[in-house]
């Protein structure tokens, strides 16, 4: 077995993610020979590994022709002791598999209908569970959205059949269903010439007993219909604004004008939710909750029977227009609720939509955080620093925002629903956005990473080792070295550099980050330079430059320079000897040693930063002076010559162009100064935090003030005024 393991893990066959899956299986004592094959993607390996851990017969789906989604559905079926042969076929998409599997769990034979899409199968499964038959509608070609509404109507025993038209979308059929639920004559709007929003306005008009013939015309858009309906409900003369020439906004303004002049006080009281007191000889009361979501009807005399029409009139007079409970009306009309307070109407809360979101099919940076050992140091060897994707692999999918649905009060007041916010399209490079505008696939094989809202797949050069005499690498992308980097070599990359082995006296430069699983012993001749961060298990006799962060478990006799922080992790970690310049501060366990090797820590402001600040300020002064001269000359010409003359003067046009250029230069420098001011503010808060020992021989300079260390432990060192202050942690 050991021989087989060695063979399957030859580094030239597997990606780093595949190797991780193989290692996970070996560590768990699994038979990795089942999946340790290059033809499996890492995510396919993972599903096979999960199945082995669960004791399942993975040979059913351990086949490269299944994608990992399909594997997952088969695995879940096996786990539930289902007959997965009903859907274990590479030609069946995973979403269909999911519905068949759910059907099998419910004892349904959905596998007989695999010619239909997944959405249709979902509705068929729900219909079977509800014991309603939608097969005929499926055969007629109704889609999943339409079938959902048909199924719901049949479940509620609504006679929706006469109003079904294949050209009606599901949202339109929903309006017909809602009308039938409320006992309305839906034939008034169950027509293909109406949009679903127009249908809704007509339905609401029918519910509120207004003359819909005034606006139930396809030529009105739904916003116009709404304004006319609201006017009719308020009892005003809508003829003042029903012309098709009026926009919805114009109609709204006119409606508000007419409403304020002509509406009766009684109707105003009803609209305000005020209860109209019944006549003295009536033996009932109607009450509305403060939030208008519930209305109660109470008959105060025994054996009182009210006609249905009377009940409806009472409710109308009390401003109750929506959510009327039919069962309660029927019971009241039979006289069955005397001397009781009954819920007669109930509103519907608005259902707010959900925001759109992205699903990623790779581990995000926060999911790939460095593994920490028990002593607090970073496990550089076993941390997954990056993830590789193959060309054509799905890397992200966008789930659209949900619209939500409006609610209403018993008084008919609409409760608006907040639509979920859509997310912007992902920017970046190295991927293709598919025609559905939702699916993102890798345009090339390489390293994938999400940086804020930037999705990037960058080229990845994989090398077994770098050594002389051919040890010069210059690559547009990221570089991954599985082995060692030898003496005298150079690596240049526009993105990141990762090295699994040891690094000797070499030169590595990149625009991104450098990560060394082992470390570097440069013998004073090599250096690392990264635009972002540099991290490694150890640095010995090396020069390291990083724009944002330097992190290690051990550092000896090295020169470290960063605009960010230096972090030395672990209770056994040490920073001994050399020069460290960290603009934003230092966080380390042990600094210096008992022998007293000179160690110089320069925290906060440095000569380079001061020089940069001076250069920006000097350049701004120069540009502002030049801009002022140009502007004065420009104004002088404006005063002397009319515009038609100035436009013919070369000197005027040149000055105009020069002013524009100088203004751009000034704007750029203003931005750079703002960045510099931010850096200088951060510098003021720079400090050295030492969790272990700080030994004699350590010289610490913080923002220009020096302090020769004495033997101290677990302290924070800062500049306060013109002195160094030391506080216990």
C-alpha positions, 0 to 999 in steps of 0.5 A: 500500500505504501508503494501505491500511495507514493505512486498516486501522489507524484507531484507532477500528476496532481494539483495542490487541491487534489493532493489536499484531498488525498492527504485528508483521506490518508489521515482518515485511514480511507482507501484513497486508491478509489479516488487518488486519480488525476482524472478527478477534480478535487471537488469530485474527490471530496464527494468520494471521500465523504462517501467513504467516511460515511461507509457508502458504496462509492463505486456507484458514483466514483466515475469521472463522468459525474460532476460533483453536484451529481455525485453529491445527489447520489451520495445523499441518496445512498445515505438515505438508503434510496434506490439511486439507480433510478437517477444515477445517470451522468446524462441527468442534470443534478437539479433533476436528480435532486427532485427525483431523490426528494420524490423517492424519499416521499415514496414517489416515482418521479423518475418516470418523468425525467423528460421534464425540467427540474422546476416541473418535476418539483411542482409535480412532486408537490402535486403528488403529495397534495393528491392533485393531478397536473399531468395534463397541464405539464403535457400542454407545456405549462412551465414551473411558474405557471404550474405552481399557481395551477397546483395551488388553485387545485389544492384549494379547489378553485375552478381556475380551469376556464381562465387558463391560457398558456400565454399567461405567466405564472404571476398573472395566473396568481392574480386569477387565483387570488381573485377566485380565493376572494370570490371575485368575477375574474373574467373581468381581467383574466385576459392575455392583453393585461399584464399581471400588474394591470390584473392586480389593479382590477382585482383590487378594484373588484375587492373594494366594490368600485366600478372597474369599467372606468379603468379596466382597459388595456390602454391604461398602464398599471400606474394609471389604473392604480390612480383611478382605482384609488380615486374611485375608492375615495368616492371622488369624481375621477372623470377629471383625470381619466384621459389617456393623455394624463400620465400616472404622475399627473393623475396622482396630483389631480386625484389629491387636488380633487380629494381635498376639495370634494370628499365628504367628511363621512368618507374621510372618517372611514378612510382615516379608520374611524368607526361609524357608530351604529344606530341605537337599535343595533346590537353589534360593535365593530372594532379595528386593532391599532395597526389595522391588521385585525377587525372584530365583530361582536353581536351583543344580543342573543339569537340575533341573526344578521343578513349577509348583506347587512354584515357586509354593509356594516363592515363597509361603513366601518372602513373594513375593505380587505381580508374579510374572513368568509367563514366568520361572515357565514357563521354570523349570518346563521346567528351562531356567534351571539354574545361573542367577539369574532375575528371578522377580517385579518390583514396580510403582512408584506413579505419583503424581498431578499437581496441578491447574492453570489455563491462561490465554488472555491474557498474565499480568503477568509475560509483559507485563514492560516492554520495556527499551532498550539504555541500560537505560530502559523502552520505554513506547511499545511495552510491552503494559501491559494486555490487552483481552478481549471479552464471552464470550471464554474467559479461563481453563480449569482442568485437574483434578488427576490421581489417580495409581495405587498401586504394589506390592512383590513382597511385596504391600505397597501403595505408595500414590500421592499424589493431585495437589492441586486448586486452589481456584476462582478468585475475582474479578469480571467473569467467568462460571464455566461449568457444567463448573466449569472454563471461565471466560469474560468477562462483559463486554468490558474489561481482564483481569488476574490478581492473585494468585488474583484474576481480574478483568475490569474495565470499560474506557472507551476515549477518543480524547482528553480536552480541554476544554470536555468534559474531565471523566471519572469512570468506574467501571473503567479508562480508556484514552486513545488520544491526548492529555489537554489542559489543565484536564481531569480523569480519575477512575477506580476502576481504572487509567488508560492514556494513549498521548499527551501529558499536560498540566496535568491532574488524574488520580486512580485506585485502581489504576495510571497509565501514560503512554506519553509523559509529563506536562508539568504546568507546575506545575498538574497532578497524578497520584495513584494507589493503586498505581503511576505510570509514564511516560517523563517527568515535568516540573513535575508533582506525583505521588502513588503508593501503591507505586511511581513510575517514569520515564526522566526527571524534572525539577522535579517533586514525587514522593511514594510509600510505595514506591520511586522508580525513574529508569531508563536511563543517560541518565535523570535526576532533576533539581530538585524534591522526592522523598519515597520511603519505601522508597528511590530507584534512579536513574542521574543525580541533579541536574545540573552547574548545581546546580539544587536537588534534595531527596531525602527517603528513608525515614521522613517526617512523614506516616509518623510521624504515622500511627504516632502516631495508631495507637498513641494510638488503641490506648491509648484503646481499650484503656483503654475496654475495660478500664473496660467489662470491670471493670464487666462483672465487677462485675455478674457478681459481684453478680447471677446470670445469670438476673437479668443477662440481664434488665438493659439495662445488662448487655446494653449493656456486653456489646455494647460490649465486643464492639465495642471488642474488634473495634476493638482487633483492627483496630488490632492489624492496622494496627499490625502493618502499620505496624511492617512499614513502619517495618522497611522504612524502616530499610533505605531507601537511595539507589542512584545508578548515574551522577552525583550532582551538587552541589546535591543534598540527601539526607535518609535517616531524618532525617539530611541530607547535602549531596552532593558530586560522586560517581558510582556510589554507594549512600547509607545511614544508619548510626547518626547519620551518612550512609555512602557506598559504591561500587557 
